[in-house]
Amino acid sequence: MIAIRSAREIEIMRKAAKIAAGALQAAGEMVVPGISTKKIDTHIKRYIQSRGAAPSFFGYNGFTGNSCISINDEVIHGVPREDKILQDGDIVKIDVGAKFSGYHGDCANTFYCGNRAGIAPEKRRLIEIAQGCFHAGIEYAKAGCRVGDISGAVQKYVEDAGFSIVREYVGHCIGKNLHERPDIPNYLEPGKGKGTRLSAGMVIAVEPMVNAGGYEVMAGADDVTIQTKDGSLSAHYEHTVLILKNGCELLTLL
């Protein structure tokens, strides 16, 4: 069962979410050729701390970054490094979490590195599908629907467009812990039904990861970064979502 948040908890989570969203926006503005992912990560840390919060990801299961920055065929969990330099034409996924007064906010987006007027059509389409499937999913992020309604809508949108949805990694509930149960999958598992029924006051993180090729992923050389198994490009999009009686509120929307 997903926790029902009190009005006080929701207000705190709104603040945590807005801090995470602001850090993500600031990081996206730094995505230019020649910058290191470490420099972006350091700015994210400073932004979050300047607002009285802490980066959610630092130290999480031993993670050494303050954010996850993943490039091209890297799907998620990219470790920021000084020697990881962005190049013109890269697609860059940045995932940010902020912990404020004991509660977390979590969001991610995919940015194009370079002049967007020159973005290759296949890269533009991939990024658009990642965002579009999220919005298709949250049509069902409301009281009375089930987690699987979100999952099925995301999967259908992606597969109808000719792309694949990552299955090994999924969305999650969020609150005092960054990742809480139950999971919020981006696909329907055969024979598993549609899962938990949603109620007003629940807070979830919906985060589709969309691949241009197959959905299979694997750990990279550092055993932390997750990349596509076939080397295809991947895009990621995420918001922290408050379930309402007749819809939802994107807490990480600025």
Secondary structure as UniProt FT lines:
FT   HELIX           7..28
FT   TURN            29..30
FT   TURN            33..34
FT   HELIX           37..50
FT   TURN            51..52
FT   STRAND          54..55
FT   TURN            58..59
FT   HELIX           60..62
FT   STRAND          68..71
FT   TURN            72..73
FT   STRAND          74..76
FT   TURN            82..83
FT   TURN            88..89
FT   STRAND          91..100
FT   TURN            101..102
FT   STRAND          103..112
FT   HELIX           116..118
FT   HELIX           121..137
FT   HELIX           138..140
FT   TURN            143..144
FT   HELIX           147..160
FT   TURN            161..162
FT   STRAND          164..165
FT   STRAND          171..173
FT   STRAND          180..184
FT   TURN            190..191
FT   TURN            200..201
FT   STRAND          203..206
FT   STRAND          209..211
FT   STRAND          217..219
FT   TURN            221..222
FT   STRAND          226..228
FT   TURN            229..230
FT   STRAND          234..236
FT   STRAND          238..244
FT   TURN            245..246
FT   STRAND          247..250
FT   TURN            251..252
//
